[in-house]
């Protein structure tokens, strides 16, 4: 089979070289985008008078036939045609004859593949904004249902201070909001058209790049032809954003694994998101959470892999850049799976409020409030800190908690203690005492939920506006 680029060569490509250099096994995922870009390109060639109208219509009809073959799974991809672009072009020529060879007028595979990836990632960015919105919705609903649920808050995985479970969930709402905003911000760098840059220097044909951008719905056109074909920053940015999303999902997964254990028993994950053991019939394993936690590493690897590929490449295009796709596709699939599963896993998890309350009652996480209590009575904080440290040590040695102590026992550590200390130590009082913006007091958390719902509505409007414009 002759190569579409083979005129300068006197030998056939070695079979091992063909297998090693071909990308069709993975870049066939760009088939729809390649057809989309080619339709806009040939329309422009006709509009600018570069190709006659009859040729343009034949090529368009042929491309639509190829698209139909792709969608029906009838197109046979071969490594002899190397990549998705040449597989489609060869099929087009087979369908409509030599006129199909005119499609490549005024473009190179270098700007063609860059365009395909911009089209592909543009769709994915919007998709992931939608999935993050669904996850935030699930978290907000669970937070609203647990405005009275108190849980130990941790630092160093040691019980620190009581907080509302809703407050804990709202921390993840904030994390995923930053992720969402990063995706939205990155969109303008994905929404750029490289087509028309040619191999690296532009083209001698009188093309209209802005017309193509309008046809494909791109907001901007690359200013520099060298940059257009060699830029992969938009993929790196996506991989970086995806890595942070996975990192946040992984942190949440770790807490779900801990919380669902017998030792914590704070939550129970729905059976639909767990698996069992082949040998231990009593087991219920949080496999989805564990896999999300584990798959985070491969997303990090894809980011660092591409950064390493690009770090020393001279301008403009180099074959090394073929390595930009597999990691991108893998990250897309990994992130899709994680986000699609996470929202329903959150929505269906059961919260064991009694166990959470028991945990709060059986620790010393209200100790800070006693220190604040003594400070409000005039004792310097450092002295108050020492007093409470000794009080906690006394409780540990005598196997009791702060609320178990008598007022006489309290007074052995400071005469400033009065009977009102018991009200100060109640978990509800400890929580609601943090009545500052961003704090865990119930009214502050309620207001935070209200603000988050407003921001979520704005994100939903952004998404809806994009979907309307894309029709």
Buried (B, 14 or more C-beta within 10 A) or exposed (E): EEBBEEEEEEEEBEEEEBEEBBBBEBBBBBBBBBBBBBBBBBBBBBBBEBBEEEBBEBBBEBBEBBBEBBEEEEBEBBBBBBBBBBBBBBBBBEBBEEBBBBBBBBBBBBBBBBBBBBBBBBBBBBBBBBBBBBBBBBBBBBBBEBBEBBBBBBEEEEBBBBBBBBBBBBBBBBBBBEBBBBBBEBBEBBBBBBBBBBBBEBBEBEBBBBBBBBBBBBEEBBEEBBBBBBBBBBBBBBBBBBBBBBBBBBBBBBBBBBBBEEEBBBBBBEEEBBEEEEEEEEEEBBBBBBBBBEBBEBBBBBBEBBEEBBEEEEEBBBEEBBBBBBBBBBBBEBBBBBBEBBBBBBBBBEBBBEBBBEBBBEBBBBBBBBBBBBBEEEBEEEEBBBBBEEBBEBBEEEEEBBBEBEEEBBBEBBEBBEEEBBEBBBBBBBBBBBEEEEBBBBEBBBEBBEEBBEBBEEBBEBBEEBEEEEE
